[in-house]
Amino acid sequence: MNYDKSTVLNVTGMICGHCVKAVEESLGKLSSVEHAKVNLESSSVEIDA
């Protein structure tokens, strides 16, 4: 999929799948966010708008 804008943020403190789900679901509720993908290994979140 092609998004207008992508941003990668460093996020500390995420340690499990529950953290991933909580962050992705919370970001997904924002009207300006089309897609959010958490990467536990790199402690980051890629947000597409």
LINSUL-V141965 format. One record per backbone hydrogen bond with DSSP energy under -0.5 kcal/mol. NH is the residue of the N-H (numbers start at 0). CO is the residue of the C=O. If there is no record, write none. Layout:
BEGIN
nh=NH co=CO
nh=NH co=CO
END
This chain:
BEGIN
nh=2 co=0
nh=6 co=46
nh=8 co=44
nh=10 co=42
nh=14 co=12
nh=19 co=15
nh=20 co=16
nh=21 co=17
nh=22 co=18
nh=23 co=19
nh=24 co=20
nh=25 co=21
nh=26 co=22
nh=27 co=23
nh=28 co=24
nh=28 co=25
nh=29 co=26
nh=32 co=29
nh=33 co=31
nh=33 co=47
nh=34 co=47
nh=36 co=45
nh=38 co=43
nh=39 co=37
nh=42 co=38
nh=42 co=39
nh=43 co=38
nh=44 co=8
nh=45 co=36
nh=46 co=6
nh=46 co=44
nh=47 co=34
nh=48 co=4
END
